[in-house]
Amino acid sequence: MRTITLFLILKFSLGYCQKDIPTDYFMNPLDIPLAVSGTYGELRSNHFHSGLDLKTNGEEGLKVYATANGSVSRIKISHFGYGKAIYISHPNGYTSVYAHLQKFSLEIEDYLKKRQYAKESYEIELFPKEGTLSVNKGDVIGYSGNTGGSGGPHLHFEIRDAKARPLNPMCFGIDIKDTKKPDIQGVWLYSLDKSSHVNGIQQPTKLRLTFDNDGNFKAENVSALGKIGIGVSTFDQQNLAANKNGVYKISTEINGQENFAMEMKRFSFSETRYVNRLIDYEYYKNNRNRITKLFIEKNNPLTIYTNNIDNGILSIEDSLSYTAKIYVKDFKDNTTIINIPIQGKSIKEISKKETIKTAYLVKSNENFTFNSGIFDLYIPKGSLYDNAFLDIQANGDTIKIHQDEIPLHKNMTVVFDVSNYSDTDKKKLYIGRLGYNDKHYYVKTNKKNNRFSTRTRTLGSYSLFTDLETPTIVPINVSNKKWMSKADFLKIKIDDADSGIKSYRATINGKFILMEYDYKTGMLIYDFSDEIITETENNFKLIVLDKVGNSATFETKFFRKP
């Protein structure tokens, strides 16, 4: 009996992972009970989540441990993205990743800061030679934080294989307590050819669901015909957190035969943007809810699919009855089932799906160009997953390129002719994307003579804007002739209300000092323990540039015992 129990524990704790993955090699990177705010493979904007987001009790500064013996192979410091991140290569060919850190261990911090000061840059990427920074399993390599694009204090943790593909850390025995079944937000059926229908219509149809006695769901009776696809919106919750996280596996059956399955155990970064092909992108953009399509359309090379018959598409024939089932599972095999009874029925009058035609049909397998007035637009082949009519309008300095309801897989290029502007005006000019309530957002602007261009993967409206305002600099804990002997840090807040901060440089007595920048708060922080100061009287100078070159300077004198 004990042997059977042990087998079941191992089976459900390791899920469906391949047998060659070591399950006792890596330890937990934190020494607290693991709770997650984000699961591996979770659907995110334009990508799959590549690791586990481990909660840190809402705090920063928790010890982060090397999960196995190895050598630090990469250190990347960025204002955005992973913030402060460290990569450890292990003898078995895997690499572990620890991101959004507050700071590193003393040895790693010393190695890093020497090179930041040599480069005179906070943002840096380093690739230490093997053995330069060796670590043992259980060594403290850093402390949890909230740096980069983190939305709150947590540790982002990954395990990657020798081909740099992220794998599900839970496959390696990183255990998250979970006895809860996934929850279902909705189920949709899609008509996939010109003659098919669901309940007499060809628009995506949301089904009414009711609870069965066993806690699963049953959909309303459906009449349909032709090629049909299923979509589901779902999330999972673990025991120690209330976050709505991604699920591990979804599969479907038709009349008892599995015809589709996908699971989150490994993917490559090169395919991660195809998440926009997996979901109903238009529905997400309009409703902020992701529907996972349980059928595989063309131009979808995702490797997360483990089984499919006819690409998961159901073929419903007249007068025949079908039972479709959806199985939604988390890593611990907690399963929610949705039963969908379908009756094949031919209907003479079908409410057709309307296609709004415009003057511009963009084909997925052809390049597309548009020229009008001051604008040039180029959309390379392979940018769209399907052929689509785009609403393109040029008006003054603004070009509307449809709206963000169709995903682009490649960058389109938008070019503005600015020959009507003076050389002085051009210096302060940039391209911006129009958002809600007439707000606009700077997009990277390439300037070459009279042609300003940007490359973007977001449809929408773009226009020219002028930024004449200099950045703002607000001292937080320093002022003229202030004694700062007891202060651990020097703090300054910077902001730019228009194009945004591009760069900054700070010195004390003419010497470069390293100031850490958090774009979320606008805070610049210098750590006095860097020991740049050797004098009592100190002249601080900060220069801040925005993205069109407007400059602001702040200078002050302070005193501190060296």
Disulfide bonds with the S-S distance in Angstrom:
Cys17-Cys171 1.71
